[in-house]
Every structure is written in structure tokens, then in C-alpha cells.
Amino acid sequence: MDLNTPRLGDFSRLRPEARLATWLALGLAALVVLDQQHYWSTREDFSFGYLVPVFVIYVLHDRWSLLKAILLGDATPTETPVENPRAGALNFFAGLAVAGSLLLFLFGGFLRAVTGPDTDSASALALGLVGFILAMGFLISRTDAQGRAVTLPRRGRVVALLVFPALAWLVSAPMLLIFETRVKPVLLEWVVRIVSGLFDLLGFAVTREGSVLVLPHGQVGVADACSGIRSLTACLFAGSFLSAVFLDRFWKKITLLSLSAVLAFGMNIVRSLFLTGWAYAHDSSALDADFWGNPEYLKDAAGHPISNPAFHFFTVHDFAGYSVLGLTLAGLLLLLPVLNYKIKLPDDEAPIQPSRPTTG
């Protein structure tokens, strides 16, 4: 068995308050999953939320050896560290943060029970869980399992290791809807401007009427889904997971997250350009057909939709969406070796052996 794999014996060696905090965090996380599952199943832009519990468990498993070294005392010096004068004040504020987070969580639970699934209640539940995990992580690492004090840098390390498992619940929560009302119109405006501007620059007859592009053979409405908000949220979540697992520097994590947003927006522009070009060349109705022009549904004599047996695979619109999603993920994966690339300095090279004098 891998020594870094979490075992029941390791958990039982934790201090009682650490075990209690762990069980409480698991209970709060389970309630958040039950709450957010409503949005994961009813909104396509939050369907990636089903992956959040899996990724959180994986990251915790991956970082268990580091957490165990601090909490169980493997990384604590044998000598007693000097008490940092700031530790008492930080412990006090961390305790207030734990209490405030639990109150916020209870408030969110009350709203959920009264109003049902709601943005405010989901946000309160997610924020309460995040605050509890991070503040409690700082508190339970005051001493290790052997009763020895842990230095503030190591306690900060525990909090840093819990950042992704905590903040992941904010990305998957409908709290993003609070920003969506402001971000989505801006993204939609930029998509329409860029697409219409490029077609005009290339000499194609495209007229813009609000969020509708009028073409010679019909018109294409740039709907809210085409704003890129879905790919943006999914790409930010994927970027945060990849940075948490594969990158070891804070600046690299921030860089990948920033590039995730840029990549999501850029690929959405490519998708919109392709769909507009396809509609320009064929017809706006061709977007809801396959690449051979076969519509997905036909109408019977009574006017009811029926499946078209000649339809193949995906509509052009769906194919473009899936392709852009795959290309965006591939782009994120290609950024990892770039950010992890290390330039080999001359000092790292093998030393040059002095030449041996010739004889004779």
C-alpha cells in the first residue's frame, strides 16, 4: 500500500478537535452538494458541478501526505518552536471566522428551507462552507498529534493546501449568477461586435441589429448561450483544478487561471465566427441540421415533430460547441508543460573535466 494513501489509522491519530472538524466539514459539504445538485441538473452551464466532489476528493487525496506531515507531526521540529506573538490574535480572528461561517451556513439553510432553491441561499451555504474549511484548517493545526506547537508558516501551509477543496464550491455554486447579470451582457456585446466587424472587414454583407446578425439568407441571433459565459465558468473550473494539481507556484496558478478566461473567450469567438460563416454560406436554418443538410426533426401530417432517420450525429451548432470545448481543454493541457518548463542553467550542467596531460 502506498504510504501516502489516506488510511483509517492516520485519521484516528489526529487530535480529537481535528477529527470533529473533519466530520463537520464533510457534513456541511454533503448539504452543499444536495443544494447545488438542483442547479447542476437544471442548468447546462452548471452541469460540470457533478465533477466538483470528485475533483475535491482527488486533490485532498493528492495532498494528504503534505497535510499528514504537519497535522501528525512528521514535519514538526523536535524542539519546541518559539511562540509567535501574533499567533494568539490570529487564533482569535480564526475562531470568529469559524463562528461567523457557521452562522452564515445556518442562515443559508434557513433560506433554503423557506424559499427552496435560491441564489441567495446557495451563496450563503457555499460561502459558509468555504469560511469554515479555511478558518478551521488554521485552528486545528495549532498543535500536531503529538501535542507540539506548529509554527505559523506551517499552519499557513495547511490553509494553502485547503484553498482549492474550499473555493471549488464557489465556482460550482449559482453565486456566479450574481455576476452573470453583469458579465453576460458585456460578453454578448463583444461577441456580436467582433463577429460583425470581422465579416464587414472581409467584405461580407452582414448587418447588425442588436444581438441579431442579418445575413443574405436569413439571420443569426446571438443568444445568451453564445455569450461564452458557460465556457468561461467551465474553463475557470478546469483551470483551477489543473493549477491546483500540476502547478507548484502561485504566479503560475494565477497565470493559468487568467489564460483560461482568455482562452474561453477566444474560442467562443472562433465558434461564433464558424457558425455565422456556415449560416452565410448555406442558410440560418442549416445550423440546426447536420453537415449534409438533414434536419434533426421532421413533421408528420399532424404537424408533430418526429425524428429524421437521415439525420447523422450532431447538428452543426452542437458540433461547433463540442469541438470548441475539446479544443479549449486541449489548450489548457498544452499550457501546463509551458508553465512548468524550467530553463537549464549552466551551473546545472556536468562539470567539464580537465584534460589530462599527454605523455611522450
N, C-alpha and C positions, 0 to 999 in steps of 0.2 A: 504493500500500500504506500502511496506517495505520502511523505511526511508533511507536505503542505496541504493535503486534503483535510478539510474540517472533520473532526471526529467528536463523538459524544463525550469522550474523556476530556478533550480540550475545553468543551463548553462547561463541563462540571467543575473545572479548575478555576473558572472565572470567579471573581468576587460576587457575593450574593446580589449587590446592587446592580452589577453589570448583567447578571442573568435576568434579573427582574426587568431592567430597561430593555433588554433584547426581546423578551416575550411581549412587553407592552408595545414596542415598535412594530413587531410582527402583527399584533392585533390591530393597531392603527392602520398599518399598510393594507391588511385584508379588508377593512372597512372602506378605504380609499378605492381599492380595486372594485368592490361592489358598487360604489358610487359612480366611478368613471366608466365602468363597463357599459352603462346606458349610452354614453356618448360614443364609445368605441363601436357599438353595434348599430347605431343610428346615423352616424356621420362618417362619410368616406374619408374626410381629411383627418379623422382621429382613429381610423382603423388600425394604424400602426401601434396604438396603445396596448394591444394584446401582447406585443413583444416586450413591453416595458418590464413586467415582472420577471420574465425570462432573462433579460439583459442585466437587471439589477442583481439577480441571484448569481449570474455568471461573474459579474465584476466583484461581488463580495467573495465568491469562491477564489477568484484570481488573486485577491488582495489579502486573503486570510493569513498567509504566512507573515505578512508585514504587520497586520493587526495583532496577531498572536504574539509576535516577538515583543510588542510593547505591553499588551494587556496581561500577558502571563509572566512577564519579567525577563524574557530571554535577551531583551535589548537594554535592560536597566543596569547601570553600573553597579558593581558590588559595593562601592562606597556610597554613603547617603549623600545625595546632592544638596547643595545649599538652597534653602527655601527662597524662592524669588519673592521679593516684597510685593510684586504685582499679582501674585497667584491668588491671594485672598479676595481682592477686588474682582478679579476675573471670574472666580468661582461664584461670587455673589451675583454678578450680572448673568452668568450662565444659568444659575438657579432661577432667576427671574425670567429668563428666556424660556426655560422648560415650563414654568408655571403659565406664562403667557401663551405658549404654543398649545398647551393642553386646553386652556380656556377657549382659544380660538377654534380648536378642533371640536370641542363640545358645542360651541355656538354654530359651527357649520353643520354638525349633526342635528341640532335642533331645527335649523332652517330646512335641512333635507327632509326631516320627518314631517314638517308642517307644509311645505310648498312642493315637495317632490324634487325630481332632478332640476337643478337650477345652477346658473353660472356662479352666483354668489356663494351658495353653499359648497359647491365643488371647489371653488377657490379657497375658501376658509379651511376646508378639510385638507387640501393639498399643502397649503402654507403651514398649517398646524403640524402636519407630519414632518415637513422639512425642518422647521424650527426645533421640533423635539429631537430628531435624529442628530442634528449637528450640535445642539447645546448639550444634550445628554452624552454624546460622544466625548465632549470635552470634560464633563464632570466625572464620568466613570473611569477616566484614565488618570485621575489624580494619583492613585497608587496602583501598583501591579498586583498580581495574585499572591505575591509573597509579602505584601504589606509595605513595600518600599516606595518612596515618593518618586514620581515620574517628572522629569523636567518639562518646562513649558514648550520647548521646541518639539519634544516627542509627543506631547499632548496635541499640539497643533498639527502634527503629522497624522494623528488619528482622525482629526476633523477633516483634513485634506483627503484622506482615503475614503471618507464617507460622503464627499461632495456629490459625486455622480449618483450613488444609490439614493441620495436625498432629493437632489434637484431634478432627477428624471421624472418625478411625479408632477412637476410643474409643466414640463413640456407636453405631457400626455393629458393634462387637465384642460377643461374648457375655459380655464382662466385666460387662455390665449384669445378667446372670443372678445375679451375686453379690449384688446389691442387690434383685433381683426376689423372692427368697425372703422378704425382709422387707417390701418395699414392696407387693407384690401382695396379701397378706392384709389389710393396712391399708386399701388402696383398695377391696377387695371388701367389707369390713365397712362402710365408709362408704356405698357404693352401696346395699347392702341396707337399711341404716338409713334413709337419706334416702328411698328409694322407698317402703318400707313406712310410714314416718312420714307422708309426704305423702298417700298413699292413705287412711290412717287419719284424717288431719285432714279430708279431703274427705268422709268418711263411707262409704267403700267397705270391704267386708268382705274384708280381707286379713290373713292370719295368717303370721307369720314363724317358720320352723323352721330355724334355722341360716342357710344361704345359699339356702334354698328359700322361695318365697312361695306360700302355699296360697290359691288363688282359688276362687270358687264353681264354676267349670267347669274344674277341673284345677289344676295347679300349674306354676310357672315356676322353674326352677333357675337361679340367677345363677352361671354358670360362671366359671372363672378368666379366660376371654377377656373377660368382661363387666366385669372389674375396671378396665379402661381402661389397662392397662399398655402395650398395643400402641399405642393412640392417643397415649399420653404420650411414648413413645420416638420415634415418628414425628414428633410435633408439636415436640418439642425439637430434633430434627434440622432440620426445616424452619425453625424459628425461628432456629436458629444460622446457617443458610445465609442467610436473608433479612437478619439483622442484620449479617452479615459483608459483604454486597454493598451494602445500601441505607442503612445507618445509619453515621454518622461520629463518634459519641460513645460512650464506654464505658458511661455510665449508660443510654443509650438501648438498647444491646445487652443489658445486664442486665435492663432493664425488659421488653424484648420476650421474652426467654427466660422470665422469671417469668410474664408474661401467657400465654405458650404453654402452660405447665403448668396454669395456672388454666383456660384455655380448653379444653384437652383434658379435664380432669376435669369441667368444667361441661357440655360437650357430651355426654360419656358418660352423665351423669345424665339429660339430655334423652332420649337414646337408650333408656336403661333404662325411663324413665317411659312412653315411647311403646309399647315392646314389652309392658310389663306391662299398660298400658291396652288394647292390642289383644287380648291374651290374655284379659283380663277381659271384654271385650265379646263376643268370639267363642268362643274356646277356646284352650287352650295349644297344641294341635296346629296351629292356624291360623298360627302363626309360621313353620312350615315349608312353608306353601303361599303362592301368590301372593295378590294383593289380592282376587281373585274366589273364593278358597277352593279353588283347584285345587292338589293336591299335586304336588310335582316328580316323584315316582316313584309307580308303581303296582306291584302284584304280579301275576305271571302265575299260572297254575294250579298251578305247582310251588312258588309262594311266592318266586320270584326277583324282585328289583326291576327294573322296566322304565321307560323314560321315558314321561311322561304327555304326549300330544300337545296336551292342553288347557292345559298349563302355559304361562304368559306371563312372560317377562323374569326377574324375581328373586323369591325368597321374601321375605316381609315382614321376616324377620330380616336377610337380606343387604341389602335395600333401605335399612333403617334404618342399617346400618353404613356403606354407601357415602355416604348422604346426610350423615351426621354428619361423615364425613371431608372431604367437599366444603365443608360449612359451616365447619368448623374452619379449613381452608386459606383460605377467603374471609375469615374473621375476622382471620387473621394479616395478609393483604394489606391489609385496611382499617385495621389498626393502623399501618402504615408511614407514610401521609400524616399521621396524627395525631402520631406521634413526630417527624416531620420538619417539622412546622408551625412556622413562625417568625413571631413577633409583630412587626409592623412598628412600630418606634418613631417618635416624631415627628421625630427627627433625620434619619430616612431619607427623609422626605417632601421634596418640592421646596420650596426656599425661597420665601417669599412676596415677590413683587416690590413694592417701594414704589410707592405711587400717584404718578403724575406730576401736578404742579400744573397746574391748569386756567388757561387764559389768557383774557383778555377781560374 
